[in-house]
Amino acid sequence: MIIDVHGHMTAPDSYYAWKASLLAARGSHGGKPPVISDDALIASYHAPHPSFGNVSHMEHIDGAGIDLQLISPRPFHAMHSERPTRIVEWFTAETNNIIKRTTELFPGRFKGVAGIPQSPYLTVEQWLPELRRAVTELGFVGAMVNSDPYEGTEVPPAMGERYWYPLYEALCELDVPMLLHSAGCKFPAREPYSLHFIQEETVSVWSMIQANVFADFPDLKVIVAHGGGAIPYQMGRFLPSVVRTGVSYLDKLRNFYFDSCLYTQDSLELLMKAVGTDRVLFGSEKPGTGSQIDPETGRWFDDIHLLIDDIEWLDADRRADVLENNARSLFRL
């Protein structure tokens, strides 16, 4: 099997129109969710989309041989920093409901990874009821965590700070992994959201290592999206710390798991050599940013399964670990 741990939901236009209405009215019209029929939700997964090379969600994952995809909310739509906080809570809960419906309408093809209403104007404890509902009632197998709930408008608490500890405690109690994946990014941030993802993932890995989060939460399961930001590729910068501390930085780094959502073979090989194939899980984000045809190869940029196939030194057992076994074990599938 190929299990894709980094997928995002698809939905009809009426879902996004409802979001626009929530933002326009700022909750004054209430949070009544949109009426989306089963047929409309199914059709959205079969409809070609101009942002994804005019190919549908199902065509993308079928073409890549993806047997099971774990789907979470589209991160840049999360609107965590918006006010009043009730619209964040309404939108997150209904998004999770739609993901749950998707898993039922496409049996065996999808499992849910929960969105969390991470408003920075709520306490972390106030985020947790929706996380618990998604796991215990909706049957979700993980949670997507945004390290910057302010979405670039202020400096958030680093992921190593105790601010995050109630979330870590809940994730350990529920025994579900977190997919560390930043969300939106807006003024006054200098970077677009795609770069913000990479920067946040980089800073978060560094912060959690420096703060010894894994000493306090040895059962915490963290998957860092997009290959871990920059850390696995700049690891040499931190290796000399072993002389000062007596602890290998590589050993610290192997507290994390990393997805394969990178778009070049060189990047994938460097990641696997840096952290080990036992810490890498297949992730494609199909359909997403990489869903365009590379004019040089004729492949989709996000045909990551083909890039993995092209790695000659990767034997059958290690390839199976990356494509299936690591995800099956970590998510208890």
C-alpha positions as CSV (number, residue, x, y, z in Angstrom):
1,M,0.0,0.0,0.0
2,I,0.8,3.7,-0.2
3,I,-0.4,5.6,2.8
4,D,-0.3,9.4,2.3
5,V,-0.1,11.2,5.7
6,H,-0.2,14.7,4.2
7,G,-3.4,15.3,2.3
8,H,-5.9,18.1,2.6
9,M,-9.7,18.2,2.1
10,T,-11.6,19.2,-0.9
11,A,-15.1,20.7,-0.7
12,P,-17.8,22.4,-2.9
13,D,-17.8,26.1,-3.5
14,S,-20.7,26.5,-1.1
15,Y,-18.3,25.7,1.8
16,Y,-16.0,28.5,0.8
17,A,-18.9,30.9,0.3
18,W,-20.0,30.0,3.8
19,K,-16.6,30.9,5.1
20,A,-16.7,34.2,3.2
21,S,-20.0,35.0,4.8
22,L,-18.7,34.2,8.3
23,L,-15.8,36.6,7.7
24,A,-18.1,39.3,6.2
25,A,-20.7,39.2,9.0
26,R,-18.2,38.4,11.8
27,G,-20.6,36.0,13.3
28,S,-23.5,38.4,13.6
29,H,-25.7,36.1,11.4
30,G,-24.8,33.0,13.5
31,G,-22.8,30.0,12.7
32,K,-25.4,27.8,10.9
33,P,-23.3,25.5,8.6
34,P,-23.8,25.4,4.9
35,V,-26.2,22.8,3.4
36,I,-23.9,20.4,1.4
37,S,-25.5,17.3,0.0
38,D,-23.6,14.0,-0.2
39,D,-23.8,14.2,-3.9
40,A,-22.2,17.7,-3.9
41,L,-19.4,16.6,-1.6
42,I,-18.7,13.5,-3.7
43,A,-18.7,15.6,-6.9
44,S,-16.2,18.0,-5.5
45,Y,-13.6,15.2,-5.3
46,H,-14.3,14.2,-8.9
47,A,-14.3,17.7,-10.4
48,P,-11.3,19.0,-12.2
49,H,-9.8,22.0,-10.5
50,P,-7.9,24.8,-12.2
51,S,-5.5,25.3,-9.3
52,F,-4.5,21.6,-9.5
53,G,-3.6,21.2,-13.1
54,N,-7.3,20.8,-14.1
55,V,-7.3,17.4,-12.6
56,S,-9.6,16.2,-9.7
57,H,-8.6,15.1,-6.3
58,M,-9.5,11.5,-7.0
59,E,-7.6,11.5,-10.3
60,H,-4.5,12.8,-8.5
61,I,-4.4,10.2,-5.8
62,D,-5.5,7.3,-8.1
63,G,-2.8,8.3,-10.6
64,A,-0.2,8.2,-7.8
65,G,-1.3,4.8,-6.5
66,I,-2.3,6.3,-3.1
67,D,-4.5,3.7,-1.4
68,L,-5.2,5.7,1.8
69,Q,-4.9,9.4,2.3
70,L,-5.1,11.2,5.7
71,I,-6.8,14.5,5.1
72,S,-6.8,17.6,7.2
73,P,-8.2,21.1,6.7
74,R,-6.6,23.2,4.0
75,P,-4.1,25.1,6.2
76,F,-4.2,28.5,4.6
77,H,-8.0,28.6,5.1
78,A,-7.8,27.9,8.8
79,M,-8.3,31.7,9.7
80,H,-7.0,31.1,13.3
81,S,-6.2,34.7,13.9
82,E,-9.7,36.1,12.9
83,R,-12.1,37.6,15.4
84,P,-14.5,37.1,17.1
85,T,-13.2,33.8,18.2
86,R,-16.6,32.1,17.7
87,I,-16.2,32.2,13.9
88,V,-12.9,30.3,14.3
89,E,-14.6,27.7,16.4
90,W,-17.7,27.3,14.1
91,F,-15.6,27.1,11.0
92,T,-13.2,24.5,12.5
93,A,-16.0,22.3,13.8
94,E,-17.9,22.2,10.5
95,T,-14.7,21.6,8.6
96,N,-14.0,18.5,10.8
97,N,-17.6,17.4,10.2
98,I,-17.1,17.7,6.4
99,I,-13.9,15.7,6.6
100,K,-15.8,13.0,8.6
101,R,-18.5,12.8,6.0
102,T,-15.8,12.4,3.3
103,T,-14.3,9.4,5.1
104,E,-17.8,7.8,5.1
105,L,-18.6,8.7,1.5
106,F,-15.3,7.2,0.2
107,P,-14.9,4.2,2.5
108,G,-11.4,3.0,2.9
109,R,-9.8,5.9,0.9
110,F,-9.6,8.6,3.6
111,K,-9.1,9.1,7.3
112,G,-9.4,12.3,9.2
113,V,-6.7,14.5,10.7
114,A,-8.4,17.1,12.9
115,G,-8.3,20.8,12.6
116,I,-8.2,22.6,16.0
117,P,-9.7,26.1,16.7
118,Q,-6.4,27.6,17.5
119,S,-7.4,31.2,18.1
120,P,-4.6,33.0,20.0
121,Y,-7.3,34.9,21.8
122,L,-8.6,31.7,23.4
123,T,-6.6,29.6,25.9
124,V,-5.0,26.4,24.7
125,E,-7.4,24.6,27.0
126,Q,-10.3,26.1,25.1
127,W,-9.0,24.4,21.9
128,L,-9.1,21.0,23.3
129,P,-12.9,20.1,23.4
130,E,-12.9,20.1,19.5
131,L,-9.7,18.0,19.4
132,R,-11.3,15.5,21.8
133,R,-14.6,15.4,19.8
134,A,-12.7,14.8,16.6
135,V,-10.8,11.9,17.9
136,T,-13.3,10.2,20.3
137,E,-16.5,10.9,18.3
138,L,-15.5,11.4,14.7
139,G,-12.8,8.7,14.8
140,F,-9.9,11.0,13.5
141,V,-6.4,9.5,13.7
142,G,-4.4,12.6,14.2
143,A,-4.4,16.4,14.6
144,M,-2.9,19.2,12.5
145,V,-1.2,21.8,14.7
146,N,-0.4,25.3,13.6
147,S,2.7,26.7,15.4
148,D,1.7,30.3,14.6
149,P,-2.0,31.0,15.5
150,Y,-1.3,34.7,15.0
151,E,-0.7,33.9,11.3
152,G,2.2,36.3,11.0
153,T,0.6,39.3,12.8
154,E,2.4,38.8,16.1
155,V,5.2,36.6,17.5
156,P,3.7,33.4,18.8
157,P,5.0,31.4,21.8
158,A,7.7,29.0,20.6
159,M,6.6,25.3,20.5
160,G,9.1,24.6,23.3
161,E,7.3,26.9,25.8
162,R,4.9,25.7,28.4
163,Y,2.1,27.5,26.7
164,W,1.7,24.4,24.5
165,Y,1.9,21.8,27.2
166,P,-1.9,21.4,27.7
167,L,-2.1,20.5,24.0
168,Y,0.8,18.0,24.3
169,E,-0.8,16.4,27.3
170,A,-4.1,15.9,25.4
171,L,-2.3,14.5,22.3
172,C,-0.5,12.0,24.6
173,E,-3.7,11.1,26.4
174,L,-5.6,10.5,23.2
175,D,-2.5,8.8,21.7
176,V,-2.7,10.5,18.3
177,P,0.2,12.1,16.3
178,M,0.3,15.7,15.5
179,L,1.1,17.0,12.0
180,L,3.1,20.1,12.6
181,H,1.9,22.4,9.8
182,S,1.7,26.1,9.8
183,A,-1.4,27.8,8.5
184,G,-2.2,31.3,7.0
185,C,0.2,34.2,6.9
186,K,-0.7,37.9,6.4
187,F,0.5,41.4,6.9
188,P,2.8,42.5,8.6
189,A,4.7,39.2,7.9
190,R,7.2,39.5,5.1
191,E,6.7,36.1,3.5
192,P,3.9,34.3,1.7
193,Y,2.2,31.4,3.4
194,S,4.2,28.7,1.5
195,L,7.5,30.2,2.8
196,H,5.9,30.7,6.2
197,F,5.2,27.0,6.5
198,I,8.9,26.2,6.0
199,Q,10.1,28.9,8.4
200,E,7.6,27.9,11.1
201,E,8.5,24.2,10.8
202,T,12.2,25.1,11.1
203,V,11.8,27.3,14.2
204,S,9.4,24.7,15.8
205,V,11.8,21.8,15.5
206,W,14.7,23.9,16.9
207,S,12.5,25.2,19.7
208,M,11.2,21.8,20.8
209,I,14.7,20.3,20.8
210,Q,16.2,23.2,22.8
211,A,13.4,23.0,25.4
212,N,13.6,19.3,25.9
213,V,9.9,18.8,25.1
214,F,10.4,15.1,24.5
215,A,11.9,14.7,28.0
216,D,8.6,16.0,29.4
217,F,6.4,14.2,26.9
218,P,8.3,11.0,25.8
219,D,5.1,9.6,24.2
220,L,4.5,12.7,22.1
221,K,4.3,11.9,18.3
222,V,5.3,14.8,16.1
223,I,5.3,14.6,12.3
224,V,6.9,17.7,10.7
225,A,5.4,18.6,7.4
226,H,7.4,19.5,4.2
227,G,10.4,17.4,5.3
228,G,11.1,19.3,8.5
229,G,11.5,22.9,7.2
230,A,15.2,23.6,6.9
231,I,16.6,21.7,9.8
232,P,17.5,18.3,8.2
233,Y,19.4,20.1,5.5
234,Q,21.2,22.5,7.8
235,M,21.9,19.9,10.4
236,G,25.7,20.5,10.2
237,R,25.2,23.8,11.8
238,F,24.1,22.1,15.0
239,L,26.3,19.0,15.1
240,P,29.2,20.7,17.0
241,S,26.8,21.1,20.0
242,V,27.7,17.5,20.8
243,V,31.1,18.7,22.0
244,R,29.5,21.2,24.4
245,T,26.6,19.1,25.6
246,G,27.7,15.5,25.1
247,V,24.4,14.7,23.3
248,S,24.1,14.1,19.6
249,Y,21.9,16.6,17.8
250,L,21.0,13.8,15.4
251,D,19.6,11.7,18.3
252,K,17.5,14.7,19.3
253,L,16.3,15.2,15.8
254,R,15.2,11.6,15.7
255,N,12.5,12.3,18.2
256,F,10.5,13.7,15.3
257,Y,9.0,12.1,12.2
258,F,9.1,13.9,8.9
259,D,6.9,13.6,5.8
260,S,8.2,13.3,2.3
261,C,6.4,16.3,0.9
262,L,9.4,17.6,-1.0
263,Y,9.6,17.9,-4.7
264,T,13.1,16.9,-5.7
265,Q,14.9,13.6,-5.4
266,D,18.0,15.2,-3.9
267,S,15.9,16.7,-1.1
268,L,14.3,13.3,-0.3
269,E,17.6,11.5,-0.3
270,L,19.2,14.0,2.0
271,L,16.2,13.8,4.4
272,M,16.3,10.0,4.5
273,K,20.1,9.9,5.0
274,A,19.9,12.6,7.7
275,V,17.2,11.2,9.9
276,G,16.8,7.5,8.7
277,T,14.1,5.9,6.6
278,D,12.4,4.8,9.8
279,R,11.5,8.4,10.6
280,V,10.2,9.4,7.2
281,L,6.5,8.9,6.2
282,F,5.1,9.3,2.7
283,G,3.3,12.6,2.2
284,S,2.4,14.2,-1.1
285,E,-0.2,17.0,-0.3
286,K,-2.0,15.9,-3.5
287,P,-3.7,17.9,-4.8
288,G,-1.8,21.0,-3.7
289,T,1.0,23.4,-4.4
290,G,2.9,20.8,-6.4
291,S,0.0,19.7,-8.6
292,Q,1.4,21.1,-11.8
293,I,3.2,19.4,-14.6
294,D,7.0,19.8,-14.7
295,P,7.8,20.8,-18.3
296,E,11.2,19.1,-18.1
297,T,10.0,15.7,-17.0
298,G,6.3,15.6,-17.9
299,R,5.6,14.4,-14.4
300,W,3.5,16.2,-11.8
301,F,5.9,18.0,-9.4
302,D,4.1,16.2,-6.5
303,D,4.6,12.7,-8.0
304,I,6.7,12.0,-4.9
305,H,6.2,8.2,-5.2
306,L,8.1,8.3,-8.5
307,L,10.9,10.3,-6.9
308,I,11.1,7.7,-4.1
309,D,11.1,4.9,-6.8
310,D,14.1,6.6,-8.4
311,I,16.3,6.4,-5.3
312,E,18.5,3.4,-6.2
313,W,20.0,2.7,-2.8
314,L,16.5,2.4,-1.2
315,D,15.9,-1.3,-0.9
316,A,12.4,-2.9,-0.9
317,D,12.1,-3.0,2.9
318,R,13.1,0.6,3.5
319,R,10.9,1.7,0.6
320,A,7.9,-0.1,2.2
321,D,8.6,1.5,5.5
322,V,8.4,5.0,4.0
323,L,5.4,4.3,1.8
324,E,3.3,2.3,4.3
325,N,4.8,0.7,7.4
326,N,5.9,3.8,9.3
327,A,2.4,5.4,8.9
328,R,0.6,2.2,9.8
329,S,2.5,1.9,13.0
330,L,2.5,5.6,14.1
331,F,-1.2,6.1,13.4
332,R,-2.2,2.6,14.6
333,L,-4.0,1.9,11.3
